[in-house]
Amino acid sequence: MKFNLKKDLIFFDVESTGLNVVRDRIIQIALIKYTPNTETPQELSLMINPGVPIPEESSSIHGIYDGDIADKPTFQQVAQQIYDFIGDGDLSGYNSARFDVPILMEEFARVGIEFSMENRGSVDVQRIFYKMEPRTLSAALRYYCNKELKGAHDALADVRATVDVLKGQLERYDGVDLIIDEHETIPAPIKNDMDVLHAFTSDLKTIDATQRLKYNKDGVIVFNFGKHINTPVVEVLQKDKNYYNWILTKDFSSQVKQIIKRIYKEHVGS
């Protein structure tokens, strides 16, 4: 099956020092890029020295130890290569919306590159799977492709499996309705169209991966923490510029800071 693409689609996966998207570091990244009207995808796989020790707990999962990456380049040394490979393409991965995308944004931010998701689609294959057949990546590959996942937790093996799973999902759910309950059915939500899949896999309530911002019942962006919880962001920023400055200087994700900057620029001014 060929993907029906309007622009580049980049599948990617990372292995890291831990699961905190703000504080932890990428130690391996693998990307596979599909380009419209091109038969053969491009691959990029890099091992990265995070500059900090890898916790034993993390190494026991992905099998990457400090000695394996001691002589590898830092993220700063490969950042431009990764940025250029992605270009303005859409992104896809397995649990990418909650982890891979935000941790990559943080790494870019540390080296002075602003990587924005505003004008690119995001297709989280896990969300299709969890909504249609809740299980794990290994089970997804077995279920959709009748394959066993070999080399699990190796970034390139995982991202190849993710490619196969999405292809399997597109075939299996072609024309299949999603039945929510006896009163609600979504007609054939899975289509070979990245805009449609972006809309289907996006969490319409949560705005950022760290869940600091969300939409309220009226579709207004509100804070999801602290003294201004459930208060519209625009309202707070208009009344309290110090709160805006505080967010920009504290340990919030670059994704949150980008959103806050955009809202401030649009509704408050420089």
C-alpha positions as CSV (number, residue, x, y, z in Angstrom):
1,M,0.0,0.0,0.0
2,K,1.2,3.5,-0.8
3,F,0.4,6.4,1.5
4,N,-1.8,9.1,0.0
5,L,0.4,12.1,0.7
6,K,0.1,15.8,0.1
7,K,3.5,16.5,1.7
8,D,6.4,14.5,3.2
9,L,5.5,12.2,6.1
10,I,8.2,11.3,8.6
11,F,7.8,8.4,10.9
12,F,10.2,8.6,13.9
13,D,11.0,7.1,17.2
14,V,13.5,8.0,20.0
15,E,15.1,6.2,22.8
16,S,16.0,8.4,25.8
17,T,17.6,8.7,29.2
18,G,14.1,8.6,30.8
19,L,10.4,9.6,30.3
20,N,10.5,13.2,31.4
21,V,10.1,15.2,28.2
22,V,11.5,18.4,29.7
23,R,14.5,17.0,31.6
24,D,15.5,13.8,29.9
25,R,17.7,13.5,26.7
26,I,17.5,11.6,23.4
27,I,20.2,8.9,23.0
28,Q,18.9,7.4,19.7
29,I,16.6,8.7,17.0
30,A,15.5,7.0,13.8
31,L,13.4,8.5,11.1
32,I,11.9,7.2,7.9
33,K,10.6,9.8,5.4
34,Y,8.0,9.1,2.7
35,T,7.8,11.7,-0.1
36,P,4.8,12.2,-2.4
37,N,5.3,10.4,-5.8
38,T,8.5,8.7,-4.6
39,E,8.7,4.9,-4.3
40,T,11.6,4.5,-1.9
41,P,11.6,6.1,1.6
42,Q,14.7,7.7,3.1
43,E,16.0,6.5,6.4
44,L,18.1,8.3,9.1
45,S,19.3,6.6,12.3
46,L,21.6,8.3,14.8
47,M,23.1,7.4,18.2
48,I,23.5,10.5,20.3
49,N,25.6,11.3,23.4
50,P,23.2,13.0,25.8
51,G,26.0,14.5,27.9
52,V,24.5,12.9,31.1
53,P,24.6,9.4,32.5
54,I,21.9,7.0,31.3
55,P,20.0,5.6,34.3
56,E,20.4,1.8,34.7
57,E,16.6,1.5,34.8
58,S,16.4,3.0,31.3
59,S,19.3,1.0,29.9
60,S,17.6,-2.2,31.1
61,I,14.7,-1.3,28.8
62,H,16.3,-0.2,25.6
63,G,19.7,-1.9,26.0
64,I,21.8,1.3,25.4
65,Y,24.5,2.0,28.0
66,D,26.9,4.9,28.6
67,G,29.7,3.1,26.8
68,D,27.6,2.7,23.7
69,I,27.3,6.4,23.1
70,A,30.5,7.8,24.7
71,D,32.0,8.6,21.3
72,K,28.8,9.6,19.5
73,P,27.9,13.2,18.6
74,T,25.9,15.4,20.8
75,F,22.4,16.5,19.8
76,Q,23.8,20.0,19.0
77,Q,26.1,18.4,16.5
78,V,23.3,16.6,14.7
79,A,20.4,19.0,15.3
80,Q,20.6,20.7,11.9
81,Q,20.8,17.3,10.1
82,I,17.7,16.1,11.8
83,Y,15.9,19.4,11.3
84,D,16.7,19.4,7.6
85,F,15.7,15.8,7.2
86,I,12.2,16.6,8.6
87,G,11.8,19.9,6.8
88,D,8.2,21.0,6.7
89,G,6.9,17.4,6.7
90,D,4.1,15.9,8.8
91,L,5.2,13.6,11.7
92,S,4.0,10.1,12.7
93,G,5.1,7.7,15.4
94,Y,3.9,5.4,18.1
95,N,2.9,7.5,21.2
96,S,4.6,10.4,19.4
97,A,2.2,13.1,20.5
98,R,2.8,12.5,24.2
99,F,6.5,11.7,24.1
100,D,8.6,11.7,21.0
101,V,7.4,15.0,19.6
102,P,7.7,17.0,22.8
103,I,11.1,15.6,23.8
104,L,12.4,16.4,20.3
105,M,11.1,19.9,20.6
106,E,12.9,20.3,23.9
107,E,16.2,19.1,22.3
108,F,15.8,21.6,19.5
109,A,15.0,24.4,21.9
110,R,18.2,23.7,23.9
111,V,20.3,24.3,20.9
112,G,18.4,27.4,19.8
113,I,16.2,25.9,17.1
114,E,12.5,26.5,17.3
115,F,10.7,23.5,16.0
116,S,7.0,24.3,15.6
117,M,4.1,21.9,15.2
118,E,1.6,24.6,14.1
119,N,1.8,24.1,10.4
120,R,2.5,20.3,10.3
121,G,0.2,17.4,10.8
122,S,0.8,14.7,13.4
123,V,-0.4,11.1,13.1
124,D,-0.1,9.2,16.3
125,V,-0.4,5.5,15.3
126,Q,-0.9,4.5,18.9
127,R,-4.0,6.5,19.2
128,I,-5.5,4.9,16.1
129,F,-4.7,1.5,17.7
130,Y,-5.9,2.4,21.2
131,K,-9.2,3.8,19.8
132,M,-9.8,0.9,17.5
133,E,-8.0,-2.1,19.2
134,P,-6.3,-1.1,22.5
135,R,-3.0,-2.9,22.9
136,T,0.8,-2.5,22.6
137,L,3.1,-2.1,19.6
138,S,4.1,-5.7,19.6
139,A,0.5,-6.8,19.7
140,A,-0.4,-4.2,17.1
141,L,2.2,-5.7,14.7
142,R,0.9,-9.2,15.4
143,Y,-2.7,-8.2,15.0
144,Y,-2.5,-6.0,11.9
145,C,0.5,-7.6,10.1
146,N,0.8,-11.2,11.5
147,K,4.4,-10.4,12.4
148,E,6.5,-10.7,15.5
149,L,8.4,-7.6,16.6
150,K,12.1,-8.4,16.7
151,G,14.5,-5.9,18.4
152,A,11.8,-4.2,20.4
153,H,13.0,-0.9,22.0
154,D,15.6,-0.4,19.2
155,A,14.4,2.9,17.7
156,L,14.8,1.8,14.0
157,A,13.1,-1.6,14.7
158,D,10.2,0.2,16.4
159,V,9.8,2.8,13.8
160,R,9.8,0.2,11.0
161,A,7.1,-1.7,12.9
162,T,5.1,1.5,13.2
163,V,5.2,2.0,9.5
164,D,3.9,-1.6,9.0
165,V,1.2,-1.1,11.6
166,L,-0.2,2.1,10.0
167,K,-0.3,0.3,6.6
168,G,-2.1,-2.6,8.3
169,Q,-4.6,-0.2,10.0
170,L,-5.4,1.6,6.7
171,E,-6.2,-1.8,5.1
172,R,-8.1,-3.3,8.0
173,Y,-10.3,-0.2,8.7
174,D,-11.0,0.9,5.2
175,G,-14.7,1.6,5.2
176,V,-15.1,0.4,8.9
177,D,-17.3,2.6,11.1
178,L,-16.3,3.4,14.7
179,I,-19.2,2.6,17.0
180,I,-18.9,4.7,20.2
181,D,-22.2,3.6,21.7
182,E,-25.8,2.8,20.6
183,H,-26.3,6.5,20.0
184,E,-23.1,7.5,18.3
185,T,-21.2,6.2,15.3
186,I,-18.3,7.8,13.4
187,P,-18.5,6.7,9.7
188,A,-15.3,5.2,8.4
189,P,-12.8,7.5,10.4
190,I,-9.7,5.7,9.1
191,K,-8.7,6.9,5.6
192,N,-5.4,7.1,3.7
193,D,-5.3,10.8,4.2
194,M,-2.9,12.3,6.7
195,D,-5.1,15.3,7.4
196,V,-8.0,12.9,8.3
197,L,-5.7,10.8,10.5
198,H,-4.3,13.9,12.2
199,A,-7.8,14.9,13.2
200,F,-8.7,11.4,14.3
201,T,-5.6,10.9,16.5
202,S,-5.4,14.4,18.0
203,D,-6.6,14.8,21.6
204,L,-9.0,17.7,21.3
205,K,-9.0,18.5,25.0
206,T,-5.2,18.5,25.7
207,I,-3.1,21.1,23.9
208,D,0.4,20.2,25.0
209,A,2.1,16.9,25.9
210,T,2.7,18.0,29.5
211,Q,-1.0,18.9,29.9
212,R,-0.4,22.3,31.3
213,L,-2.9,23.8,28.9
214,K,-6.3,22.5,27.7
215,Y,-9.6,23.5,26.1
216,N,-12.6,24.1,28.3
217,K,-16.1,23.1,27.3
218,D,-16.4,26.3,25.2
219,G,-13.3,25.6,23.3
220,V,-11.3,28.3,25.0
221,I,-7.6,27.6,26.0
222,V,-7.3,27.6,29.8
223,F,-4.5,26.9,32.3
224,N,-4.6,23.4,33.6
225,F,-2.4,24.0,36.7
226,G,-1.7,26.4,39.6
227,K,-3.5,29.4,40.8
228,H,-5.1,30.2,37.4
229,I,-6.3,26.6,36.8
230,N,-9.4,26.6,34.4
231,T,-8.9,30.4,33.8
232,P,-8.6,31.5,30.1
233,V,-5.0,32.1,29.1
234,V,-5.9,35.3,27.3
235,E,-7.6,36.7,30.4
236,V,-4.6,36.0,32.6
237,L,-2.0,37.3,30.2
238,Q,-3.9,40.5,29.6
239,K,-4.1,41.2,33.4
240,D,-0.7,39.9,34.5
241,K,2.4,40.3,32.3
242,N,4.5,39.0,35.2
243,Y,2.8,35.6,34.9
244,Y,3.8,35.5,31.2
245,N,7.4,36.3,32.0
246,W,7.3,33.7,34.8
247,I,6.2,30.9,32.5
248,L,8.9,31.8,30.0
249,T,11.7,31.6,32.6
250,K,10.5,28.5,34.5
251,D,10.8,24.7,33.8
252,F,7.9,24.5,31.3
253,S,8.2,22.7,28.0
254,S,9.2,24.6,24.9
255,Q,5.8,23.5,23.5
256,V,4.0,25.4,26.3
257,K,6.2,28.4,25.9
258,Q,5.6,28.5,22.1
259,I,1.8,28.5,22.6
260,I,2.0,31.1,25.4
261,K,4.1,33.4,23.2
262,R,1.7,33.0,20.3
263,I,-1.3,33.8,22.4
264,Y,0.4,36.8,24.0
265,K,1.4,38.2,20.6
266,E,-2.1,37.7,19.1
267,H,-4.1,39.1,22.1
268,V,-1.8,41.2,24.2
269,G,0.9,42.6,21.9
270,S,4.7,43.1,22.3
